[in-house]
Amino acid sequence: MIRLNTFLDEKKIHLVFEVSLWFKAAFALSEILAGVAAYFIPQQLFLTLVLWVTREEFVEDPHDLVANLLLHTVQHLSIGTREFAAVYLLGHGVIKLWLIVGLLRERLWYYPVSIVVFGAFIVYQLYRYTFTHSIWLLLITALDVVIIALTWHEYRYLRNERRIAPAGS
């Protein structure tokens, strides 16, 4: 039987932590791009894009749930909602990217700040879930919970390593 300690050694946990941060960084960049797009791209262009992307689905099944949901969402997107989405996505992405860069650079003070901020995002995402019931929000929240746990582990590990390491090394 494989011992849990050999499976979960520090190098493997650190690798999982870094891979998850890079994944989250890519997602943060996509949020930034989506925020910029939501602000600057006219609604008619969004509608044209959604119709182009979903046209084959509508040919196969005019009642396709996802295609109709996308079309309905874009058709009923108010200017205020679009501006809120743009600001939210841009702000959310920039804050996450800033924290991720600090974590990748192993700056100790970023770890507790990241845990608090990611925790606040989780609270907001769960609040939004009560309105949207979006499975995507639950998946993002689950990823955030894993990243918080890994961040806490990394913080404790780095803090202990730096206490043990001699001052000249």
Secondary structure, DSSP 8 states (H G I E B T S, - for coil): ---HHHHT-HHHHHHHHHHHHHHHHHHHHHHHHHHHHHHHS-HHHHHHHHHHHHHHHHHH-TT-HHHHHHHHHHHT--HHHHHHHHHHHHHHHHHHHHHHHHHHTT-TTHHHHHHHHHHHHHHHHHHHHHHH--HHHHHHHHHHHHHHHHHHHHHHHHHHHHHHS-TT-
